[in-house]
Amino acid sequence: MDSVSFLLVAVILTALAFDFTNGFHDTANSMATSIATGALSPRVAVAVAGLLNLAGAFLSTEVAKTISGGIVLDSEVSLVMIFAGLIGAILWNLVTWLLGLPSSSSHALFGGLIGAVWVGAGGSAVRFGAIIEKIVIPAVASPLVACMVALLATYLAYVITRRTSRRAVGKGFRAGQIGSASLVALAHGTNDAQKTMGVITLALISGGVLSHGAGPPWWVVLSAGLAISLGTYTGGWRIIRTMGKGLTDIQSPQGFAAETSATAVILASSHMGLALSTTQVCTGSILGAGLGRRLAHVRWGVAGRIAVSWLLTLPAAAGVGGVAAWVADQGDLGVALVAGVAMAAAAAFYVLSRRRPVNPENVNEVPAPAPEPTVKPVA
């Protein structure tokens, strides 16, 4: 096996590793509200989400085509650039997972690829017009649209059921959440699993295995679907806690409204080939559900930290991807060095996460706020 084919295999494995992190990073998108309201137990929720992510991966390949030939010129992209871009995306996913921030795995991937291609092939290899049209505009519009749709849906849910007993309302909407959360997981598979399909397809084109403009082969669809499904099943409990309990107090009508709103936006974007952030859509819908219930409490400090992470995702992943591309371009030793640093960083993040673990048993517990500083009176 020559060095190019070996690098191609390494890129495919790294892409699947990213897909795995995408899975546990985004489990909260579909299941956080159902877990928070008790509609599904934590372990059942992640199992259902994993299976439906796998099923969703087979429903469409429009987003995969956007990735493989939409944001960069595939004729200018090398395997080293793709490898470096994936490293940038993986590391940002792990940083935000450790902090419990629902940032966008999609934008981490886009940023990593853009930074790596820019450093490796120059700005002319990056399709900035397509980035604005298919990434930036949906990134701004989709959470706002999801927020407004969820706000209206939540308001209507409470108006329609205002004469019904709270117990009956809660029971009915918790049952409905099983279906709505499942639809979000299915929609997530149609969008996010395809991003890794697109990256692997781009790698196969760059390695000369596929012709320019080719779609993903069946084995790419299957492996990407399995990787994101397994990642989802592990459960990104830290982010599930933030979205389910940290942003607002969710009741079952709100959870149902948030999930159905997110599903509609995600499926519409997948149909149009828009590689938007499902994380931003689902976070926007949860915020809208919080605003749509009278007297609900939205924790704007948490929302602000999430918004900052969204703003930093593209440039941060691009920076890491660019540096990784420069180092990896020095040869096999550079590739090995980048891979070694990434694995060491991943191990360090895992060790740090064990200091304050979040798991299925405590995922619905809201950490106590830090005590307010006391000021001694002046004598």
C-alpha positions in Angstrom: 0.0 0.0 0.0 1.6 3.3 -1.1 1.6 6.5 1.0 -1.3 8.0 -0.9 -3.6 5.0 -0.3 -2.5 4.8 3.3 -3.3 8.5 3.8 -6.7 7.9 2.2 -7.5 5.2 4.7 -6.3 7.5 7.5 -8.6 10.3 6.2 -11.6 8.0 6.0 -11.0 6.7 9.6 -10.6 10.3 10.8 -13.8 11.3 9.1 -15.6 8.5 10.9 -14.1 9.6 14.2 -15.5 13.1 13.6 -18.8 11.5 12.7 -18.7 9.7 16.1 -18.1 12.9 17.9 -20.8 14.6 15.9 -23.2 11.9 17.2 -22.5 12.3 20.9 -22.2 16.1 20.6 -25.6 16.3 18.9 -27.6 13.7 20.9 -29.1 16.6 22.8 -30.7 18.0 19.6 -33.3 15.3 19.5 -33.6 14.0 23.0 -32.7 16.7 25.5 -36.3 18.0 26.0 -37.8 14.4 26.1 -35.3 13.5 28.8 -35.9 16.7 30.7 -39.7 16.2 30.8 -39.5 12.5 31.5 -41.2 11.4 28.2 -38.3 9.0 27.7 -35.7 7.6 30.1 -32.1 8.7 29.3 -30.9 5.3 28.1 -34.0 4.6 26.0 -33.8 8.1 24.5 -30.2 7.7 23.2 -30.9 4.2 21.8 -33.9 5.5 19.9 -31.9 8.5 18.6 -29.1 6.2 17.5 -31.3 3.9 15.5 -33.2 6.8 13.8 -30.0 8.6 13.0 -28.9 5.5 11.1 -32.2 5.3 9.3 -32.1 9.0 8.4 -28.7 8.7 6.8 -30.3 6.7 3.9 -33.1 9.1 3.1 -31.2 11.7 1.1 -27.7 12.6 -0.2 -28.3 16.3 -1.2 -26.3 17.7 1.8 -23.4 15.3 1.1 -23.2 16.7 -2.5 -23.0 20.2 -1.0 -20.1 19.2 1.1 -18.2 17.2 -1.5 -18.4 19.8 -4.2 -20.0 22.9 -2.8 -17.9 25.0 -0.5 -14.4 24.2 -1.9 -13.0 23.3 -5.3 -12.6 19.5 -5.1 -10.0 19.6 -7.9 -7.7 21.7 -5.5 -8.2 19.7 -2.4 -5.6 17.2 -1.2 -6.0 14.4 1.3 -3.7 16.2 3.7 -6.1 19.2 3.7 -9.1 17.0 4.4 -7.3 15.3 7.2 -6.2 18.6 8.8 -9.8 20.0 8.5 -11.2 17.0 10.3 -8.7 17.4 13.1 -9.8 21.0 13.6 -13.5 20.0 13.7 -12.9 17.1 16.1 -10.9 19.2 18.6 -13.5 22.0 18.6 -16.2 19.4 19.2 -14.4 18.0 22.2 -13.7 21.4 23.7 -17.4 22.5 23.5 -18.5 19.0 24.7 -16.3 19.4 27.8 -17.8 22.8 28.5 -21.4 21.5 27.9 -22.0 24.0 25.0 -24.2 23.0 22.2 -22.1 24.5 19.4 -22.4 23.4 15.8 -20.5 20.2 14.7 -21.4 21.2 11.2 -19.8 24.6 11.4 -16.8 23.0 13.1 -16.4 20.8 10.1 -16.9 23.6 7.6 -14.4 25.8 9.5 -11.8 23.1 9.7 -12.1 22.4 5.9 -12.1 26.0 5.0 -9.0 26.8 7.1 -7.1 23.8 5.8 -7.9 24.4 2.2 -7.1 28.1 2.5 -3.7 27.4 3.9 -3.0 24.4 1.6 -4.3 25.7 -1.7 -5.0 29.4 -1.3 -8.1 31.5 -1.1 -9.1 30.8 -4.7 -9.9 27.2 -3.8 -12.6 28.3 -1.3 -16.0 29.1 -2.7 -16.9 32.1 -0.6 -20.1 32.7 -2.4 -21.4 29.2 -1.7 -20.3 29.6 1.9 -22.4 32.7 2.3 -25.4 31.2 0.5 -25.4 27.7 2.0 -23.8 28.1 5.4 -23.7 31.7 6.7 -27.2 32.8 5.7 -28.8 29.5 7.0 -26.8 29.8 10.2 -28.3 33.2 10.9 -31.8 32.5 9.6 -32.5 28.9 10.8 -32.3 29.4 14.6 -34.5 32.5 14.3 -37.0 30.7 12.1 -37.1 27.7 14.5 -37.4 30.1 17.5 -40.4 31.9 16.1 -42.1 28.7 14.9 -41.6 27.1 18.3 -42.8 30.2 20.1 -46.0 30.2 18.2 -46.5 26.5 18.5 -46.0 26.6 22.3 -48.4 29.5 22.7 -51.0 27.7 20.7 -50.5 24.4 22.6 -51.2 26.2 25.9 -54.2 28.1 24.5 -55.8 25.0 23.0 -55.4 23.0 26.2 -56.1 25.8 28.7 -59.4 24.1 29.8 -57.8 20.6 30.2 -56.4 19.4 33.4 -52.6 19.8 33.8 -52.2 16.1 34.4 -54.0 15.1 31.2 -52.0 17.8 29.3 -48.7 16.5 30.6 -49.5 12.9 29.9 -50.7 13.6 26.4 -47.8 15.7 25.3 -45.2 13.4 26.9 -46.7 10.6 24.7 -46.5 13.0 21.7 -42.9 13.8 22.5 -41.9 10.2 21.8 -43.0 10.7 18.2 -41.7 14.3 17.8 -38.3 13.5 19.4 -38.0 10.5 17.1 -38.7 12.7 14.1 -35.9 15.1 15.2 -33.5 12.2 15.4 -34.6 11.0 11.9 -34.2 14.5 10.5 -30.8 14.8 12.2 -29.6 11.7 10.3 -30.8 13.2 7.0 -28.6 16.2 7.6 -25.6 15.6 9.8 -24.7 12.0 8.8 -24.4 13.3 5.2 -21.7 15.8 6.1 -19.3 13.0 6.8 -20.5 11.2 3.7 -19.6 14.4 1.8 -16.1 14.6 3.4 -15.3 10.9 2.6 -16.6 11.4 -1.0 -14.3 14.5 -1.3 -11.4 12.4 -0.1 -12.2 9.6 -2.6 -12.3 12.2 -5.3 -9.0 13.7 -4.2 -7.4 10.3 -4.0 -8.5 9.5 -7.6 -11.0 6.7 -6.6 -14.1 8.7 -7.7 -14.6 11.1 -10.6 -15.2 14.8 -9.9 -18.8 15.5 -9.0 -19.5 11.9 -8.0 -22.0 11.1 -5.2 -21.2 9.0 -2.1 -21.0 5.2 -2.7 -23.3 2.9 -0.7 -20.6 1.8 1.7 -19.9 5.5 2.6 -23.5 6.0 3.4 -23.6 2.9 5.6 -20.3 3.6 7.5 -21.2 7.3 8.1 -24.7 6.3 9.3 -23.2 3.7 11.7 -20.6 6.0 13.1 -23.0 8.8 13.9 -25.5 6.3 15.3 -22.9 4.8 17.7 -21.8 8.2 18.8 -25.4 9.2 19.5 -25.9 6.1 21.6 -23.0 7.0 23.9 -25.0 10.1 24.8 -23.5 13.6 25.1 -24.8 14.0 28.6 -23.1 17.3 29.4 -24.8 19.0 26.4 -28.1 17.2 27.1 -28.1 18.8 30.6 -27.5 22.3 29.1 -30.2 22.1 26.5 -32.7 20.2 28.7 -32.3 22.0 32.0 -29.8 24.8 31.5 -31.5 27.1 28.9 -35.1 27.1 30.2 -37.5 25.0 32.3 -39.2 22.7 29.8 -42.7 21.3 30.2 -44.1 18.6 28.0 -46.1 20.9 25.7 -43.0 23.0 25.2 -40.9 20.0 24.4 -43.4 18.8 21.8 -43.6 22.2 20.2 -39.8 22.6 20.1 -39.2 19.1 18.6 -41.9 19.4 15.9 -40.6 22.9 15.0 -37.0 21.7 14.7 -38.0 18.7 12.6 -39.9 20.9 10.1 -36.9 23.3 9.7 -34.3 20.5 9.4 -36.2 18.4 6.9 -36.9 21.4 4.7 -33.2 22.3 4.7 -32.2 18.7 3.9 -34.5 18.7 0.9 -33.0 21.9 -0.4 -29.4 20.7 0.2 -28.7 23.3 2.9 -26.1 22.0 5.3 -27.3 24.0 8.3 -26.6 23.4 11.9 -29.1 21.1 13.5 -27.7 22.2 16.9 -28.6 25.8 16.2 -32.0 24.9 14.9 -32.8 22.8 18.0 -31.4 25.4 20.4 -33.4 28.1 18.7 -36.6 26.0 19.0 -36.0 25.3 22.7 -35.5 29.1 23.3 -38.7 29.8 21.4 -40.5 27.2 23.5 -39.3 29.0 26.6 -40.5 32.3 25.4 -43.8 30.9 24.3 -44.9 29.8 27.7 -46.2 32.5 30.1 -44.1 33.1 33.1 -41.4 30.7 31.8 -37.8 31.6 32.8 -35.1 31.8 30.2 -31.6 31.8 31.4 -30.1 34.5 29.2 -26.6 34.0 30.6 -26.5 30.4 29.3 -28.0 31.6 26.0 -25.3 34.2 25.8 -22.5 31.7 26.3 -24.0 29.4 23.7 -24.2 32.4 21.2 -20.5 33.2 21.8 -19.6 29.5 21.1 -21.6 29.8 17.8 -19.6 32.9 16.8 -16.3 31.3 17.6 -16.9 27.9 16.0 -16.1 28.7 12.3 -12.9 30.8 13.0 -11.6 28.6 15.8 -12.0 25.3 13.8 -10.5 27.1 10.7 -7.5 28.2 12.8 -6.8 24.7 14.1 -7.4 23.3 10.6 -5.1 25.8 9.0 -2.3 25.1 11.5 -2.8 21.3 11.2 -2.6 21.6 7.4 0.7 23.5 7.6 2.2 20.9 9.9 0.8 17.9 8.1 2.0 19.2 4.7 5.6 18.7 5.9 5.3 15.0 5.1 4.4 11.7 6.8 6.1 12.9 10.0 3.9 16.0 10.0 0.8 13.9 9.6 1.9 11.6 12.4 2.6 14.6 14.6 -0.9 16.1 14.0 -2.5 12.8 14.7 -0.5 12.3 17.9 -1.3 15.8 19.3 -5.0 15.3 18.5 -5.1 11.9 20.3 -3.3 13.4 23.3 -5.7 16.3 23.4 -8.7 14.0 23.2 -7.4 11.9 26.1 -6.8 15.0 28.2 -10.4 16.2 27.6 -11.7 12.9 28.6 -9.7 12.9 31.9 -10.9 16.5 32.6 -14.5 15.4 32.1 -14.2 12.7 34.7 -13.6 15.4 37.4 -17.3 16.4 37.2 -19.0 13.6 35.3 -22.5 13.9 33.9 -24.3 10.6 33.2 -27.8 9.2 32.8 -28.3 9.3 36.5 -27.6 13.0 37.1 -28.3 14.5 33.6 -31.5 16.2 34.9 -29.9 17.8 37.9 -29.2 21.5 37.5 -25.9 22.4 39.1 -26.2 24.7 42.0 -25.1 28.3 41.2 -22.0 29.6 42.7 -22.6 31.4 46.0 -22.8 35.2 45.8 -19.8 37.0 47.3 -20.5 38.5 50.7 -19.6 42.1 51.5 -18.7 42.9 55.0 -20.2 46.2 56.3 -17.8 49.0 56.8 -17.4 49.6 60.5 
